[in-house]
Amino acid sequence: MAKYTNTTALNGFLDIESTGTMTVEEEIKGKVQVYDLSSVLERYQGRKVSITIKEDEPLQPMER
């Protein structure tokens, strides 16, 4: 069966304010852009979705 996949990718710092406002601040080529994560998620309201959140964290090497 053929399917169409709609993907939204943001890569930056997540900020969740006490008011519930969620933003992602992304820097590309020295320019900072802020995206409203709630608005992005609203586009998928009522649809079956798969959500993945990924954080890269450096690993410490073993001591010898």
Phi and psi restraints in degrees (value plus and minus 20) as a CYANA .aco file:
   2 ALA   PHI     -96.5   -56.5
   2 ALA   PSI     132.0   172.0
   3 LYS   PHI    -168.0  -128.0
   3 LYS   PSI     138.5   178.5
   4 TYR   PHI    -132.1   -92.1
   4 TYR   PSI     108.8   148.8
   5 THR   PHI    -131.3   -91.3
   5 THR   PSI     103.4   143.4
   6 ASN   PHI    -123.1   -83.1
   6 ASN   PSI      99.8   139.8
   7 THR   PHI    -143.5  -103.5
   7 THR   PSI     118.1   158.1
   8 THR   PHI    -141.4  -101.4
   8 THR   PSI     106.8   146.8
   9 ALA   PHI    -143.7  -103.7
   9 ALA   PSI     105.5   145.5
  10 LEU   PHI    -143.1  -103.1
  10 LEU   PSI     121.3   161.3
  11 ASN   PHI    -154.1  -114.1
  11 ASN   PSI      83.8   123.8
  12 GLY   PHI     158.9   198.9
  12 GLY   PSI    -177.8  -137.8
  13 PHE   PHI    -115.1   -75.1
  13 PHE   PSI     105.7   145.7
  14 LEU   PHI    -103.8   -63.8
  14 LEU   PSI     114.5   154.5
  15 ASP   PHI    -150.4  -110.4
  15 ASP   PSI      99.8   139.8
  16 ILE   PHI    -134.3   -94.3
  16 ILE   PSI      92.4   132.4
  17 GLU   PHI    -103.4   -63.4
  17 GLU   PSI     142.8   182.8
  18 SER   PHI     -81.7   -41.7
  18 SER   PSI     -40.9    -0.9
  19 THR   PHI     -99.7   -59.7
  19 THR   PSI     -28.4    11.6
  20 GLY   PHI      76.0   116.0
  20 GLY   PSI     -25.8    14.2
  21 THR   PHI     -85.9   -45.9
  21 THR   PSI     109.8   149.8
  22 MET   PHI    -138.6   -98.6
  22 MET   PSI     106.1   146.1
  23 THR   PHI    -150.2  -110.2
  23 THR   PSI     138.6   178.6
  24 VAL   PHI    -144.5  -104.5
  24 VAL   PSI     104.2   144.2
  25 GLU   PHI    -121.7   -81.7
  25 GLU   PSI      98.8   138.8
  26 GLU   PHI    -139.9   -99.9
  26 GLU   PSI     115.7   155.7
  27 GLU   PHI    -132.8   -92.8
  27 GLU   PSI     103.2   143.2
  28 ILE   PHI    -148.3  -108.3
  28 ILE   PSI     100.1   140.1
  29 LYS   PHI      31.5    71.5
  29 LYS   PSI      24.2    64.2
  30 GLY   PHI      60.0   100.0
  30 GLY   PSI     -22.2    17.8
  31 LYS   PHI    -127.2   -87.2
  31 LYS   PSI     107.9   147.9
  32 VAL   PHI    -113.1   -73.1
  32 VAL   PSI     110.1   150.1
  33 GLN   PHI    -140.6  -100.6
  33 GLN   PSI     120.2   160.2
  34 VAL   PHI    -136.2   -96.2
  34 VAL   PSI     109.5   149.5
  35 TYR   PHI    -136.3   -96.3
  35 TYR   PSI     120.1   160.1
  36 ASP   PHI    -103.7   -63.7
  36 ASP   PSI      84.9   124.9
  37 LEU   PHI     -85.0   -45.0
  37 LEU   PSI     -55.2   -15.2
  38 SER   PHI     -80.5   -40.5
  38 SER   PSI     -61.7   -21.7
  39 SER   PHI     -85.1   -45.1
  39 SER   PSI     -59.1   -19.1
  40 VAL   PHI     -82.4   -42.4
  40 VAL   PSI     -66.0   -26.0
  41 LEU   PHI     -87.3   -47.3
  41 LEU   PSI     -52.6   -12.6
  42 GLU   PHI     -80.0   -40.0
  42 GLU   PSI     -48.0    -8.0
  43 ARG   PHI     -83.4   -43.4
  43 ARG   PSI     -41.2    -1.2
  44 TYR   PHI    -122.6   -82.6
  44 TYR   PSI     -13.7    26.3
  45 GLN   PHI     -73.1   -33.1
  45 GLN   PSI     108.8   148.8
  46 GLY   PHI      61.6   101.6
  46 GLY   PSI     -19.2    20.8
  47 ARG   PHI    -125.6   -85.6
  47 ARG   PSI     135.0   175.0
  48 LYS   PHI     -97.9   -57.9
  48 LYS   PSI     103.9   143.9
  49 VAL   PHI    -150.0  -110.0
  49 VAL   PSI     143.8   183.8
  50 SER   PHI    -142.2  -102.2
  50 SER   PSI     105.3   145.3
  51 ILE   PHI    -137.0   -97.0
  51 ILE   PSI     109.6   149.6
  52 THR   PHI    -147.7  -107.7
  52 THR   PSI     111.2   151.2
  53 ILE   PHI    -138.2   -98.2
  53 ILE   PSI     109.5   149.5
  54 LYS   PHI    -146.7  -106.7
  54 LYS   PSI     116.8   156.8
  55 GLU   PHI    -147.8  -107.8
  55 GLU   PSI     106.7   146.7
  56 ASP   PHI    -110.4   -70.4
  56 ASP   PSI     111.1   151.1
  57 GLU   PHI    -155.8  -115.8
  57 GLU   PSI     110.3   150.3
  58 PRO   PHI     -85.5   -45.5
  58 PRO   PSI     123.5   163.5
  59 LEU   PHI    -116.2   -76.2
  59 LEU   PSI     124.8   164.8
  60 GLN   PHI    -107.2   -67.2
  60 GLN   PSI     112.8   152.8
  61 PRO   PHI     -89.6   -49.6
  61 PRO   PSI     137.7   177.7
  62 MET   PHI     -88.0   -48.0
  62 MET   PSI     124.3   164.3
  63 GLU   PHI    -107.2   -67.2
  63 GLU   PSI     121.8   161.8
